[in-house]
Amino acid sequence: MEFFNATKTNWYQQQTLPNKPFICGYCNTSVSSIKGYKLGFHSDGSGSQVGGVYLCPNCGGPSFLTVDNIWLPSPALGTNISHLPPELEQLHEESRRCTSQNCYTAAVLLCRKMLMNIAVQQGAKENLKFIEYVTYLADQGYIPPNGKHWVDHIRKKGNEATHEIALMKESDAKDLLTFVEMLLRIIFEFPKMIPIQAP
């Protein structure tokens, strides 16, 4: 992927750019912007535009449009989840940030780590194998009965990311993040939404 060739292109002053719709990688809002910095073929800004930095009209964050028409940072996969223990919240946000930088293998590895942490917090012993943690969560009823195929999928992708040379794709990261977020909601978020009433 070639972002730009510094000997052929130059940044020019902030200006009005051709309107571009995108999802901001900072605030995850669908926006359209005409303000930013052109990346063109001439230092005076007269050359054809080959990319640029667009400023989000919602949060002001700069989004880089590469010559390959890729937005950086990309919008993060997943969603915010309330009432998480601090260490799980940090891991969850870190995995989401990885997806915004197209670091999908790193995101999968963090999801694997989160699953292990979730299992230990729910009573599993430490220093077990990854599959034993996933099995523990299934045996304890945190995974729905019709979700057993997810267990195999998560185990397989987690092991591929850890033990094999294969790189993970966006779809792999999205699958694992979806699965982890389901567990985080069931275990941490939903119980806090409606407090248990004393008898």
Residue frames as qw, qx, qy, qz and C-alpha x, y, z in Angstrom:
[[0.000, 0.891, 0.454, 0.000, 0.00, 0.00, 0.00],
 [0.446, 0.178, 0.008, 0.877, 1.54, 3.33, -1.06],
 [0.107, -0.760, -0.454, 0.454, 0.38, 6.30, 1.02],
 [0.334, 0.939, 0.008, -0.082, 2.27, 8.88, -1.02],
 [0.782, 0.189, 0.018, 0.593, 5.59, 9.45, -2.72],
 [0.314, -0.808, -0.141, 0.478, 7.25, 12.37, -0.92],
 [0.352, -0.273, 0.411, 0.795, 9.36, 13.26, -3.96],
 [0.064, 0.320, 0.678, 0.658, 6.27, 13.69, -6.18],
 [0.296, -0.718, -0.551, -0.306, 3.58, 15.00, -3.87],
 [0.184, 0.171, -0.396, 0.883, 3.16, 17.79, -1.34],
 [0.135, -0.656, -0.680, 0.299, 0.74, 18.81, 1.38],
 [0.091, 0.462, 0.178, 0.864, -0.90, 22.18, 0.82],
 [0.138, -0.110, 0.438, -0.882, -2.63, 24.59, 3.23],
 [0.244, 0.388, 0.820, -0.342, -6.04, 23.84, 4.76],
 [0.222, 0.146, -0.391, -0.881, -8.65, 24.36, 2.08],
 [0.755, 0.213, 0.262, -0.563, -11.99, 23.32, 0.71],
 [0.149, -0.241, 0.919, 0.274, -11.76, 19.80, -0.69],
 [0.509, -0.090, -0.629, -0.580, -14.12, 17.70, -2.80],
 [0.672, -0.334, 0.275, -0.601, -16.92, 16.51, -0.52],
 [0.460, 0.179, -0.870, 0.006, -16.25, 13.04, 0.91],
 [0.766, -0.450, 0.026, -0.458, -18.58, 11.01, 3.15],
 [0.524, 0.252, -0.769, 0.267, -16.88, 8.72, 5.70],
 [0.728, -0.622, -0.280, -0.074, -17.25, 7.28, 9.18],
 [0.001, 0.828, -0.431, 0.358, -14.93, 9.14, 11.51],
 [0.745, 0.067, -0.618, 0.242, -12.40, 6.84, 13.16],
 [0.135, 0.211, -0.547, 0.799, -12.41, 8.99, 16.31],
 [0.411, 0.016, 0.407, -0.816, -16.09, 9.58, 17.10],
 [0.197, 0.169, 0.958, 0.125, -17.55, 6.75, 14.93],
 [0.372, 0.627, 0.362, -0.581, -20.04, 9.21, 13.40],
 [0.537, 0.430, 0.575, 0.443, -21.13, 9.09, 9.77],
 [0.047, -0.780, -0.044, 0.622, -20.11, 12.49, 8.40],
 [0.631, 0.604, 0.279, 0.399, -19.34, 14.35, 5.20],
 [0.394, -0.725, 0.040, 0.564, -16.50, 16.85, 5.04],
 [0.579, 0.750, 0.114, 0.298, -15.09, 19.44, 2.66],
 [0.135, -0.930, 0.308, -0.150, -12.42, 20.85, 5.00],
 [0.905, -0.294, 0.206, 0.229, -8.89, 19.55, 5.28],
 [0.171, -0.716, 0.524, 0.429, -5.54, 19.27, 3.60],
 [0.831, 0.515, -0.074, -0.198, -5.05, 18.23, 0.03],
 [0.598, -0.375, 0.602, 0.372, -2.36, 15.79, -0.97],
 [0.650, 0.732, 0.106, -0.175, -1.51, 16.77, -4.54],
 [0.859, 0.213, 0.152, 0.441, 1.19, 16.55, -7.15],
 [0.373, 0.587, -0.048, 0.717, 2.33, 20.22, -6.93],
 [0.382, -0.208, -0.525, 0.731, 3.49, 22.24, -3.91],
 [0.142, -0.023, 0.029, -0.989, 1.19, 25.15, -4.77],
 [0.426, 0.271, 0.701, -0.503, -1.88, 22.94, -4.57],
 [0.501, 0.468, -0.225, -0.692, -2.64, 23.17, -8.30],
 [0.203, 0.229, -0.918, -0.251, -1.98, 19.51, -9.06],
 [0.695, -0.242, -0.503, -0.452, -4.57, 16.75, -9.05],
 [0.537, -0.505, 0.477, -0.479, -5.58, 15.48, -5.62],
 [0.609, 0.192, -0.767, -0.054, -4.33, 12.00, -4.77],
 [0.549, -0.363, -0.692, 0.297, -5.42, 11.86, -1.14],
 [0.076, -0.622, 0.081, -0.775, -5.84, 14.14, 1.80],
 [0.194, -0.186, -0.759, 0.593, -6.63, 14.75, 5.42],
 [0.302, -0.561, -0.449, -0.627, -10.31, 15.44, 6.02],
 [0.030, -0.136, 0.592, -0.794, -11.41, 17.11, 9.24],
 [0.177, -0.463, -0.868, -0.005, -14.46, 15.60, 10.91],
 [0.163, -0.511, -0.123, -0.835, -17.19, 18.26, 11.26],
 [0.709, -0.571, -0.359, -0.206, -18.43, 16.50, 14.43],
 [0.764, -0.584, -0.049, 0.270, -15.26, 16.10, 16.53],
 [0.091, 0.939, -0.309, -0.121, -12.56, 17.80, 14.46],
 [0.730, -0.333, 0.556, 0.220, -10.46, 14.63, 14.21],
 [0.292, 0.640, -0.512, -0.493, -8.21, 14.32, 11.11],
 [0.862, 0.117, 0.491, -0.049, -8.93, 11.32, 8.87],
 [0.093, -0.541, 0.632, 0.547, -6.32, 10.42, 6.26],
 [0.836, 0.452, 0.208, -0.232, -7.58, 9.32, 2.83],
 [0.524, -0.385, 0.607, 0.457, -4.77, 7.35, 1.19],
 [0.265, 0.427, -0.545, -0.671, -4.03, 7.16, -2.51],
 [0.135, -0.058, -0.973, -0.178, -5.61, 3.69, -2.35],
 [0.477, -0.391, -0.282, -0.735, -8.88, 5.26, -1.11],
 [0.631, -0.332, -0.664, 0.224, -8.51, 3.84, 2.41],
 [0.281, -0.820, 0.028, -0.499, -9.53, 5.87, 5.45],
 [0.666, -0.081, -0.553, 0.494, -7.19, 5.94, 8.45],
 [0.207, -0.092, 0.942, -0.248, -8.09, 5.55, 11.19],
 [0.367, -0.258, -0.751, -0.484, -10.93, 3.30, 10.15],
 [0.609, -0.464, 0.088, -0.637, -14.03, 3.20, 12.34],
 [0.130, -0.309, 0.895, -0.295, -13.49, 0.77, 15.19],
 [0.538, -0.196, -0.754, -0.322, -15.42, -2.48, 15.14],
 [0.400, -0.351, -0.761, 0.370, -17.69, -3.28, 18.06],
 [0.240, -0.769, -0.224, -0.548, -19.49, -1.00, 20.48],
 [0.050, -0.447, 0.566, -0.690, -19.01, 0.48, 23.94],
 [0.653, -0.366, -0.657, -0.083, -20.15, -1.74, 26.83],
 [0.310, -0.707, 0.222, -0.596, -21.04, -0.45, 30.28],
 [0.754, -0.526, 0.247, -0.305, -20.17, -1.77, 33.74],
 [0.877, 0.262, -0.353, 0.197, -17.01, -3.66, 32.79],
 [0.716, -0.587, 0.042, 0.375, -14.23, -4.29, 35.31],
 [0.021, 0.896, -0.264, -0.356, -11.36, -1.86, 34.55],
 [0.340, -0.402, 0.757, 0.388, -8.98, -4.48, 33.13],
 [0.471, 0.387, 0.772, 0.181, -11.62, -5.91, 30.80],
 [0.268, 0.910, 0.227, -0.220, -12.69, -2.45, 29.71],
 [0.118, -0.767, 0.470, 0.421, -9.07, -1.65, 28.85],
 [0.403, -0.098, 0.846, 0.336, -8.64, -4.88, 26.85],
 [0.429, 0.638, 0.640, -0.017, -11.94, -4.32, 25.06],
 [0.190, 0.938, 0.006, -0.288, -11.07, -0.77, 24.04],
 [0.248, -0.594, 0.644, 0.414, -7.58, -1.85, 23.01],
 [0.473, 0.169, 0.827, 0.254, -8.98, -4.57, 20.76],
 [0.364, 0.822, 0.429, -0.092, -11.37, -2.07, 19.17],
 [0.008, -0.881, 0.274, 0.385, -8.53, 0.41, 18.59],
 [0.423, -0.266, 0.769, 0.398, -6.57, -2.35, 16.84],
 [0.478, 0.509, 0.698, 0.164, -9.42, -2.82, 14.35],
 [0.202, 0.942, 0.142, -0.229, -9.44, 0.91, 13.60],
 [0.080, -0.763, 0.540, 0.347, -5.79, 0.57, 12.52],
 [0.824, 0.370, -0.342, -0.261, -6.45, -2.59, 10.46],
 [0.057, 0.458, -0.850, 0.253, -4.45, -4.64, 13.02],
 [0.813, -0.155, -0.208, -0.521, -6.82, -7.60, 12.93],
 [0.740, 0.056, -0.631, 0.224, -4.41, -10.28, 14.17],
 [0.141, 0.189, -0.552, 0.800, -3.70, -8.17, 17.26],
 [0.551, -0.201, 0.065, -0.808, -7.44, -7.70, 17.81],
 [0.858, -0.071, -0.453, -0.231, -8.04, -11.47, 17.63],
 [0.566, 0.105, -0.651, 0.495, -5.25, -12.12, 20.13],
 [0.131, -0.199, 0.405, -0.883, -6.74, -9.55, 22.52],
 [0.740, -0.165, -0.166, -0.631, -10.17, -11.17, 22.17],
 [0.788, 0.003, -0.607, 0.101, -8.59, -14.50, 23.06],
 [0.286, 0.139, -0.590, 0.742, -7.02, -12.90, 26.15],
 [0.420, -0.222, 0.139, -0.869, -10.36, -11.36, 27.11],
 [0.826, -0.143, -0.405, -0.364, -12.09, -14.74, 26.94],
 [0.644, 0.022, -0.646, 0.410, -9.48, -16.21, 29.28],
 [0.034, 0.162, -0.424, 0.890, -9.88, -13.28, 31.70],
 [0.612, -0.222, -0.121, -0.749, -13.68, -13.53, 31.60],
 [0.820, -0.120, -0.553, -0.091, -13.54, -17.24, 32.42],
 [0.469, 0.039, -0.610, 0.637, -11.17, -16.69, 35.36],
 [0.204, -0.188, 0.241, -0.930, -13.37, -13.88, 36.70],
 [0.751, -0.161, -0.175, -0.616, -16.30, -16.30, 36.54],
 [0.791, -0.418, 0.373, -0.247, -14.49, -18.97, 38.56],
 [0.916, 0.335, -0.189, 0.116, -12.24, -20.88, 36.15],
 [0.744, -0.502, 0.147, 0.416, -8.76, -21.82, 37.38],
 [0.150, 0.878, -0.346, -0.296, -5.75, -19.95, 36.08],
 [0.109, -0.536, 0.791, 0.274, -3.15, -21.43, 33.70],
 [0.721, 0.274, 0.626, -0.114, -5.63, -23.56, 31.75],
 [0.331, 0.087, 0.642, 0.686, -5.53, -24.04, 27.99],
 [0.232, 0.103, -0.151, -0.955, -7.52, -21.62, 25.88],
 [0.490, -0.177, -0.695, -0.496, -10.06, -24.26, 24.83],
 [0.380, -0.327, -0.791, 0.351, -10.59, -25.15, 28.49],
 [0.025, 0.268, 0.287, -0.919, -11.57, -21.56, 29.24],
 [0.408, 0.042, -0.398, -0.820, -14.02, -21.45, 26.33],
 [0.501, -0.209, -0.828, -0.142, -15.44, -24.84, 27.38],
 [0.206, -0.276, -0.664, 0.664, -15.79, -23.58, 30.94],
 [0.234, 0.186, 0.047, -0.953, -17.85, -20.61, 29.77],
 [0.528, -0.044, -0.612, -0.587, -20.06, -22.93, 27.72],
 [0.468, -0.213, -0.844, 0.155, -20.49, -25.42, 30.59],
 [0.118, -0.285, -0.538, 0.784, -21.42, -22.61, 32.99],
 [0.211, 0.701, 0.679, -0.049, -24.25, -21.50, 30.71],
 [0.060, -0.670, 0.047, 0.739, -22.77, -18.23, 29.45],
 [0.111, 0.228, -0.669, -0.699, -22.97, -19.43, 25.85],
 [0.722, 0.139, 0.133, -0.664, -26.51, -20.15, 24.54],
 [0.756, -0.019, 0.653, -0.026, -27.31, -23.80, 23.72],
 [0.736, 0.611, 0.277, 0.092, -27.49, -23.02, 20.00],
 [0.143, 0.943, -0.301, -0.014, -24.11, -21.24, 20.16],
 [0.826, -0.351, 0.393, 0.200, -21.89, -24.31, 20.47],
 [0.754, 0.475, 0.208, 0.403, -20.66, -23.89, 16.88],
 [0.055, 0.949, -0.149, 0.271, -19.38, -20.47, 17.97],
 [0.673, -0.639, 0.366, 0.065, -17.20, -22.20, 20.56],
 [0.841, 0.085, 0.383, 0.373, -15.47, -24.24, 17.86],
 [0.452, 0.787, 0.138, 0.396, -15.10, -21.19, 15.62],
 [0.233, -0.932, 0.214, -0.176, -13.60, -19.07, 18.42],
 [0.792, -0.426, 0.395, 0.188, -11.25, -21.86, 19.47],
 [0.785, 0.344, 0.320, 0.404, -10.07, -22.34, 15.88],
 [0.295, 0.864, 0.034, 0.407, -9.48, -18.63, 15.18],
 [0.452, -0.852, 0.250, -0.084, -7.84, -18.07, 18.55],
 [0.827, -0.265, 0.407, 0.282, -5.44, -20.93, 17.93],
 [0.670, 0.566, 0.238, 0.418, -4.70, -19.80, 14.36],
 [0.056, 0.948, -0.081, 0.302, -3.78, -16.31, 15.53],
 [0.554, -0.744, 0.371, -0.046, -1.55, -17.66, 18.28],
 [0.723, -0.304, 0.593, 0.181, 0.13, -20.73, 16.82],
 [0.701, 0.408, 0.480, 0.334, 0.07, -20.34, 13.04],
 [0.346, -0.122, 0.246, 0.897, 1.63, -17.96, 10.52],
 [0.081, 0.610, 0.642, 0.456, -1.74, -16.99, 9.03],
 [0.001, 0.018, -0.181, 0.983, -2.79, -13.37, 9.43],
 [0.153, 0.542, 0.764, -0.316, -6.30, -12.61, 10.59],
 [0.084, 0.404, 0.478, 0.775, -8.77, -10.71, 8.42],
 [0.272, -0.208, 0.145, -0.928, -11.34, -8.08, 9.32],
 [0.745, -0.228, -0.386, -0.494, -14.07, -10.74, 9.32],
 [0.678, -0.090, -0.655, 0.321, -12.09, -12.82, 11.85],
 [0.156, 0.055, -0.440, 0.883, -11.71, -9.86, 14.21],
 [0.469, -0.202, -0.105, -0.853, -15.37, -8.95, 13.79],
 [0.760, -0.205, -0.579, -0.212, -16.49, -12.51, 14.62],
 [0.574, -0.130, -0.622, 0.516, -14.42, -12.74, 17.79],
 [0.006, -0.094, 0.263, -0.960, -15.28, -9.24, 18.94],
 [0.588, -0.255, -0.307, -0.703, -19.00, -9.97, 18.42],
 [0.757, -0.221, -0.613, 0.035, -18.71, -13.15, 20.48],
 [0.418, -0.052, -0.515, 0.746, -16.75, -11.47, 23.27],
 [0.190, -0.177, 0.072, -0.963, -19.15, -8.52, 23.38],
 [0.681, -0.323, -0.480, -0.449, -22.10, -10.91, 23.71],
 [0.688, -0.243, -0.588, 0.348, -20.45, -12.44, 26.79],
 [0.231, 0.047, -0.315, 0.919, -19.54, -9.05, 28.24],
 [0.404, -0.289, -0.158, -0.853, -23.13, -7.90, 27.92],
 [0.754, -0.318, -0.530, -0.224, -24.61, -11.07, 29.42],
 [0.691, -0.212, -0.512, 0.464, -22.16, -11.20, 32.33],
 [0.349, -0.196, -0.271, 0.876, -21.55, -7.53, 33.15],
 [0.099, -0.105, -0.174, -0.974, -23.83, -5.07, 31.37],
 [0.478, -0.384, -0.592, -0.523, -27.32, -6.65, 31.49],
 [0.533, -0.446, -0.659, 0.286, -27.33, -7.47, 35.22],
 [0.262, -0.273, -0.260, 0.889, -26.52, -3.83, 36.06],
 [0.118, -0.261, -0.414, -0.864, -29.22, -2.40, 33.80],
 [0.634, -0.500, -0.253, -0.533, -32.04, -3.62, 36.04],
 [0.054, -0.439, 0.747, -0.496, -30.91, -4.01, 39.66],
 [0.461, -0.225, -0.858, -0.015, -32.01, -7.17, 41.47],
 [0.449, -0.573, 0.001, -0.686, -34.81, -6.32, 43.86],
 [0.025, -0.209, 0.857, -0.471, -34.55, -7.54, 47.44],
 [0.349, -0.358, -0.836, -0.229, -37.34, -10.02, 48.34]]
